[in-house]
Amino acid sequence: MKLNSVILADDSESCDIANLFVMMKDSTAQLLEQYASSHGNIDAENHIYSSETITKQNLSEKLALVNSENFLCCWFGHGTDESFCMNGENVVTTTDNHYVFSNALVYTFSCLNGGKLADVLIDNNAKAFVGYNGNANCPYGIDDVTCGIAMSFLSSLLGGKTIGNAVDDLKTSYEDAIFNKALEPFQRSWFQENRDNVTLKGDGTLTIDNLLIA
């Protein structure tokens, strides 16, 4: 069995939180590799792309390597209601290349992508979308905390929970931070906004087993 994944991270110099997105990219790849190593019959094939390797023009070609079958897609960068951005370019949009995410579970840490963009992806046969229908805040100085919260969804999913239950665990991770008095009040309030903005669209009953391919 195999788990195909596509990981996109905006690590461009123009991105003010590039270090966080790189941390999320590396952590995702590590979690997937650990998942595969703990299941002797599963291989993890990670397709990892940065700002230097992805444009709107070549994204369809890259996704064509995996999107004929189920796959996991994670993207970390800036977003709007209708697009995901890398290096100042809208590389995923509601009009140009939304169709390449058919068969994908899309997990994002990007602002606003849980609105129109998520709806279009689901309408074009994405399995599910997990992200934010408002801001995905990144409190200054605690990238490791933000990354750990974001990874809690993937940890739960790879641990066998349904997408819906993994989303619940993500919200619980935010709640733990909200009530963590070691954090500054503004940090906690930003995490509260994140929790409130988490959105799930599509089939929340799927598990990681539903993404595996022979």
N, C-alpha and C positions, 0 to 999 in steps of 0.2 A: 504494500500500500504506500501511497505517496501523498504528502501535503504540499501543494503548490502555494507559494505566497509571493506577493509583490509588495515591496516596501518602498515608499517614496518619502524623501526628507529634504526640506529646503535648507541647505547648508550654505547658502550664498552669503557673500560678504554684506550684501544689502539687507539681509534679514537680521533684525536686531536680537532675535532669540534663537539664532542658528544652533548654538551650543545645546540648547534644550532639545531641539528637534533631532540633532545627531545622537544625543543620549537616548532618546526614545527609539530611534532607528536601531541603534546597537543593542538596546535592551530587548527589543522585539526579536531581532535575529537570535540573540542568546536564548530567549525563552523557547523559540521554535526548535533550535538545535537541541536544547535539553529535553524537550518533549520527544523528539525523534530518538534520542539516545536512550531514553527510558522505555521506549517501545521498540523492541528489536525488529519488528516487522514493518516499521514505518520509516520512510525517508522524508526528510524536509528539504525541499528544493526552493531556496530563497532567491528571488530576483530583486536585488537591491539597487535602487537608483537615486542619484543625488542631483543637485541643480546642474551639474556639468553634463549629465547624461540624458536628461529628460527635457523635451520641449513639447508643445502642443502638437507639433507636426509628427514627431516620432513616437508619441505615446501609444497610438493605435497599433503600431508595428510591435512594440514591446509587449503589449497586453495580448496580442494575437498568439503569443507563445504559450499562453495558459488559459485563455478565456473560453475555449471550447468545452472545458470541463470545470467543475467547481474549484474555487480557489479563495484564499484569504488575501484581501488587499488592505494594507494599512498606510495611511498618509498623514504626515506631520508637517504642517506649514500654515501659512495664512490663508484665509478664505473669506468669501462673501456668500450671500444667499444663493448665488448662481454660479460660483466658480471656486476652484482650488488653485492656489498660486504657488509657483516656485520661481525664485530669482526674478520677481517682478512680472512674470508672465502667467496668464490664466491658462494652466495646462489641462484642467478638467472643467468643462462647461456644460450647461444645460442644452446647448445647441450644436456643439461640434463633435464631441467624442464620448458622450454619455453611454452610448451603446456598447462600448468595449468592456463594461463592467457587468455584463450579463454573467450569471453563475457565480458572482462574487458575494462574499460577506465583506462589506466595507466597514472598517473601523478607523475613525479619524480623531486627531486632535487638531482642530482648526475651527476658527470662528464661523458660525452662521451656516455651515454646509448642511445642517440638518433640516433646512427649509426646502426651497424649490429644488436645489440640486439633488437632495436625497429623494424627493418625490419622483423626479425624472429617472433616477437610477432604478428605483423600485419598479416604476412603470415599464422599464426596459429590462426586467427580469433579473435584477440583482436579487440575491437571496434575502439579504437584510442589510440595513444601514444602522450603525451606531456612531453617534457623534453629538454635535451641539447645535441647537436651533437658535442660539444667541452667542455670546462671547465664550471663548475658552481661555480663561485668564491664566497668566503665568506670573505669580507673585515674584518680585525681584529677590534674588539671593537664595532661593530654595529650590533650584531646579531638580535636585535629587528627590525632594518631597513630591513635587508635581509629577515627575516621571514615575515615581513609585505608585502614585494614585492611578495614573493612566494605565500602567501595566497591570493593575489589579484585574481589569476586565479580561485581558488575555490570559492571565494566570488562571482565573476561574474557568474560562472557556477551555483551555488546554487541560484543565483538571477534570473535564467531563461534564461540566454544568451546561445547561441550555443557554442560548444567547440572552434570553430574558433574565435568567437568574444571575448570569455574569454581569448584566447591567445593574441589577440590584446590588451586587457586591461592589461595583464601581461607585454607586451612590453611597454605600456604607463607608467606603474608603474616604470619600469627600466628607461625610459626616464626622468621621473620626478626626479629620483635620480641622473641621469647623469648631470642634469642642476641645482642641488641643491648645491649652493655655500657654504652651511654649512658643506658639506662633504669635506674630503681631496681629492686632485686631484687623488691619486692612488685609492681611494675607488670608485670615479666616473668612472675611466677608467676600473676598474674591472667590474662594473655594465654594462658598455657599451659592454664589451666582452660577458657578460651573455645575454644581449638583442640580440646581433647578433647571439648567439648560440642557442637561443630558437627554437625548432623544433616541428612541428605537423605532425604526420603521421596517416593515417586512415581517418575516417569520421568526418570532422570538422563541419558538419551540425547538429549533435546530440545535444540534450539538456539533462538536468538532468532528465526530464520526461522519456526519453528513457531508463534510467537505473533503473527506478522503477519497482518493481515486485509485483504481487498480493499476 
